[in-house]
Amino acid sequence: MPDTMQIGQRWVVKTKVPLGEGGFGQVYRATDTEGPKGPRECAAKVVDLKDRINKESFEEELKLLTVVEGHESIIELYGKTVEKDRGWMFLEIASGGELFDRLIDSGSLSERAAWPYAKAICNGLQHCYDRGVIHRDLKLENIMLSAEDPNAVKLIDFGLAVVVKMENGKPVQTILDDNAGTQAYRAPEVYSRKGYNALKVDVWAMGIVLFSLCSGFFPLQEAKEDDWRFKRLAKDQAKHVGACESIFKTYKRTCPFSPALKSLIDGMLTIDPTKRLSVDQMCNSEWLAKAPSTIEKSNGVVYRSAGDDMDDDMEDEFSVPDDAVPLVRQKANRLEPDALVGGGADAVGNMEMADDLAP
């Protein structure tokens, strides 16, 4: 591509330095020459339409962005065009970069620093669910920040999202049979050959996001039997041990989260989707109800809820374990049913080897 491209009469795309990469296309900085108040900066996502899955995702994302438009935590679609085998969508630009980069720069966030992001993400998800839209690729890279408002977020990349039926204003159970998503964030039931209920997958992914924000590492490599951490988590949950306690004890550490945050993440990272929190329950949780403002104490234990970032006197407690799953960028994919590998529910009943597999 040349450094600058004119797309139609309205759009000028700067292709020299990509802004990022979505699940199915590159994203570049662009100019909308016909903005409502004159030229405005925007993001241009280009998708190769020769690939069937890419084309389907492009068309679906355009449709779904119009369904969920009008919310402060959802990226706005400015326009679209198709030229030959390339589809272009032009979107509001989030000037603060990715939440992924914010986390990498900080190492980990205090609960107080993470709370505004979590609250805004949950508000955006609830808006989507109120319109029957399941995102299916919620991850740190798909949460954008604003330079103008440091606490604002924008959910992006609806290329894997789906629309489900609604009854009485609420989404109803919808069974899907592909394993769309991103490795570290994909819910365990997505690997089932029997299909899975779409309504709980974003809750699991949000649990991964929130745990990672406050710990500085991924809780799991992948929620399937190939990951010994997941097998140990499933074995612990069968004994009614919560996710946070299970994950931290893997590294011989005590969970440093406040009781309210620990309870919330435990509810989100519950392997059995029928027992996992719903989006409404997650959004109405105790921890999200009120922003942490002081260091909480319980039985003499000090929880890391105050401070904008890592507190100096808690740095040793919050150093990332050497063998923890590091935070890395990951691309989304969507495999057809015949490519699925057993995991999730299958793993829950087969945990005998978990301790032997652990290093």
C-alpha positions, 0 to 999 in steps of 0.5 A: 500500500502507498503511505496515503490512500484516498478511499472514495470521496470522503476518506483519506487513510494513512497506511504507513504506521498501522494503529493495530490489528483487529481479529480480521483486519488491519487498523490505520489512522485516517481522516474523515473529510466530511465530518459534521463539524469539518474534517475529523480524525478516525480509525480505518479498519480494512478487511480482505473480503476474498476470505469467506470468514473475513467477509462474514465477520466484516458484514456482521460487524457493520450490522452489529455496530449499528445495533449497539450504537449510541453508548459512551463505552461503544466505539462509533461507526462513522461510515463504510465502503467496499473497493474491489476485494477490500472492505473498509469501515471508518470508526471513532478513534480512541486517543488513549491507546489500548488498555493492554498497553496501560497495563503493560506500562504499569505492571498491575493496577490497584483496585481503585485504578482498575475500577473505573475501567471495569465499571465502564466495560460492564456498562458497555457490555450490559448495553450490548446484552440489552440489545441481544449482542454478545461480543465474544472477543472481549480482551485487553486489546479490544478495550480502548482508552481516551486521552481526554477522559482517563477513566473512559473506555471504548469497546471495539472489534465486533467481528466475532459478535453474534445477535441472540433472541430477546424475550421480555427485554432480555437475551435468551439462551442461544447455542453456538457451535464454533469456538470464536474468541482469543486463547487466553480469554475464551470460556471453557465451554466454548471447546465443547463439541456439544455446543455452548450457551453464548450468554456467559462467555463474555462474563468469563472473558471479563473475569480474565480481564479484571484478574489480569488488571489487578495481578499483572498476569493471565490466570490461565494459558487456556481454559482447556485440558492442555493447560495444567493450571486449568486442570488444577482450577477445575479440581479445586472448584470441584472442592468448592475452592474459588478461582482466585485462591486456586490461582494464587496458591498455584504460586504459593501466594495468598490472594491479595484482592479485597473480599469483594473483588475476590468474590466477583472474580470467583463468580466470573471465573466459574467453570460451570457456566450454569453457576457462573454470574450473568452479565446483570449479576456481574454489573450489579456486584458489590465491588462494582457498586462503589469505587474503592477509595481506601485500603480495606482491612479485614482480620488484620489483612491489608488489601491493595485497593488504594493508590493509582498504581502499584504501591511501593510497600506492596511491590514484593507481594505483587511481583509477577511469579516467574512461572505465571502466564505472561501478558501477551497480545493474542489474535482471535480466531473462529474454528469450525465445529470439526476442529474443536478439542475437548475441554471445559465441561469435559475437564471438570470430571477428569482432574486426577492428573492435575497435580502430576502435570503441574511443574 
